[in-house]
Amino acid sequence: MRVVARANASYVRVTAEAAAAGMLRKHPQLAGFFAANDLMALGAADAVSAAGRTGEVAIIGMDGITEALAAIRAGTMSATVSQYPYVMGRMAVEACVAATRGVVLPGRVDAPLAVITKANVARASAVFPRPFEHYSDPFSQLIR
């Protein structure tokens, strides 16, 4: 893989669309886009669609928002990486409760993460905004 261009789209869909359109013109063999959030990925998908290249150019975003899940189902986005802010918030509240009870908190806790593709988007959509796979939540044990 070779990165041919980078653009700052300020997390704005139309800005990302314009940037992606320019990249597609400048690099006609472009194979894919990775965007730091789903709105920018959706903007890239808009540009790819306008260029008539849907299905030819891979598009991956971050966040796992419902519009991105719909785009994956439709085939206009390839994937999104969901970090499950719902779970992060829940774990944060659990950690606060545990801390107020004087419980020693773990030094590191990994929040769940999932790559959502056409293969698992139906499962992810069915339980949105919760994770569709099992994850470890050490805080829930600490507040029982």
C-alpha positions as CSV (number, residue, x, y, z in Angstrom):
1,M,0.0,0.0,0.0
2,R,1.2,3.5,-0.8
3,V,-0.3,6.7,0.5
4,V,-0.6,9.1,-2.5
5,A,-2.4,12.0,-0.8
6,R,-3.7,13.4,2.5
7,A,-6.3,16.0,3.1
8,N,-7.8,17.8,6.0
9,A,-11.6,17.8,5.6
10,S,-12.3,19.1,9.1
11,Y,-14.8,16.2,9.7
12,V,-17.2,17.7,7.2
13,R,-18.8,15.5,4.6
14,V,-18.9,18.1,1.7
15,T,-15.3,19.1,2.4
16,A,-14.3,15.5,2.2
17,E,-16.3,15.0,-1.0
18,A,-14.5,17.8,-2.6
19,A,-11.1,16.6,-1.4
20,A,-11.8,13.0,-2.6
21,A,-13.0,14.2,-6.0
22,G,-9.7,16.1,-6.5
23,M,-7.7,13.0,-5.4
24,L,-9.6,10.8,-7.8
25,R,-8.9,13.2,-10.7
26,K,-5.2,13.5,-9.8
27,H,-4.7,9.8,-9.1
28,P,-7.0,7.8,-11.4
29,Q,-5.7,4.5,-10.2
30,L,-6.6,5.3,-6.6
31,A,-7.7,2.1,-4.8
32,G,-9.1,3.4,-1.6
33,F,-9.8,6.0,1.0
34,F,-9.4,5.9,4.8
35,A,-11.2,8.6,6.7
36,A,-10.8,9.6,10.4
37,N,-14.6,9.6,10.8
38,D,-17.6,8.2,9.0
39,L,-18.9,11.6,7.8
40,M,-15.7,12.1,5.8
41,A,-15.9,8.5,4.5
42,L,-19.4,9.2,3.4
43,G,-18.1,12.3,1.6
44,A,-15.5,10.2,-0.1
45,A,-18.3,7.7,-1.1
46,D,-20.2,10.6,-2.6
47,A,-17.2,11.5,-4.7
48,V,-16.5,8.0,-5.7
49,S,-20.2,7.6,-6.8
50,A,-20.1,10.8,-8.7
51,A,-17.0,9.5,-10.5
52,G,-18.9,6.3,-11.4
53,R,-16.4,4.2,-9.4
54,T,-18.6,2.7,-6.7
55,G,-17.4,-0.8,-5.9
56,E,-14.0,-0.1,-7.4
57,V,-12.6,2.1,-4.7
58,A,-12.5,0.9,-1.1
59,I,-13.7,3.3,1.5
60,I,-13.2,2.9,5.2
61,G,-14.3,5.2,8.0
62,M,-14.3,5.4,11.8
63,D,-17.2,5.6,14.3
64,G,-19.8,3.1,13.1
65,I,-22.6,5.6,12.8
66,T,-26.0,4.4,11.4
67,E,-25.5,6.2,8.1
68,A,-22.2,4.4,7.6
69,L,-23.8,1.1,8.4
70,A,-26.4,1.8,5.8
71,A,-23.7,2.7,3.3
72,I,-21.9,-0.6,4.0
73,R,-25.2,-2.5,3.4
74,A,-25.7,-0.6,0.2
75,G,-22.1,-1.2,-1.0
76,T,-21.1,2.4,-1.1
77,M,-18.7,2.0,1.8
78,S,-16.4,-0.9,2.5
79,A,-16.1,-0.8,6.2
80,T,-16.1,1.3,9.4
81,V,-14.3,0.8,12.6
82,S,-16.6,1.2,15.6
83,Q,-15.2,2.3,18.9
84,Y,-18.5,2.1,20.7
85,P,-18.8,5.4,22.5
86,Y,-22.0,3.9,24.2
87,V,-19.8,1.4,26.0
88,M,-17.0,3.9,26.7
89,G,-19.5,6.1,28.5
90,R,-21.0,3.2,30.4
91,M,-17.5,2.0,31.5
92,A,-16.6,5.5,32.5
93,V,-19.7,5.7,34.8
94,E,-18.9,2.3,36.2
95,A,-15.3,3.3,36.9
96,C,-16.6,6.5,38.7
97,V,-18.9,4.4,40.9
98,A,-16.2,2.0,41.7
99,A,-13.7,4.8,42.5
100,T,-16.2,6.4,44.9
101,R,-16.4,3.1,46.7
102,G,-12.7,3.1,47.1
103,V,-12.1,0.3,44.7
104,V,-8.6,0.2,43.0
105,L,-9.2,0.6,39.3
106,P,-7.3,-1.3,36.6
107,G,-4.4,0.7,35.1
108,R,-5.5,0.0,31.6
109,V,-8.8,-1.0,30.1
110,D,-9.4,-1.5,26.4
111,A,-12.7,-0.4,25.0
112,P,-14.3,-2.7,22.5
113,L,-13.5,-2.2,18.9
114,A,-14.9,-3.8,15.7
115,V,-14.4,-3.6,12.0
116,I,-17.8,-3.6,10.5
117,T,-18.1,-4.9,6.9
118,K,-20.8,-6.3,4.6
119,A,-20.2,-9.7,6.3
120,N,-21.3,-8.5,9.8
121,V,-23.2,-5.2,9.2
122,A,-26.6,-6.9,9.8
123,R,-25.4,-8.1,13.3
124,A,-23.9,-4.7,14.1
125,S,-27.1,-2.9,13.0
126,A,-29.4,-5.2,15.0
127,V,-27.9,-4.2,18.3
128,F,-26.7,-0.6,17.6
129,P,-25.3,1.3,19.5
130,R,-24.1,-1.7,21.5
131,P,-21.3,-4.0,20.4
132,F,-22.4,-7.1,18.5
133,E,-19.6,-9.2,19.9
134,H,-18.7,-10.1,23.5
135,Y,-16.3,-7.7,25.2
136,S,-14.5,-7.4,28.5
137,D,-15.9,-4.9,31.0
138,P,-13.8,-5.1,34.2
139,F,-15.7,-2.3,35.8
140,S,-19.1,-4.1,35.9
141,Q,-17.4,-6.7,38.2
142,L,-16.0,-4.0,40.5
143,I,-19.4,-2.4,41.3
144,R,-21.3,-5.5,42.1
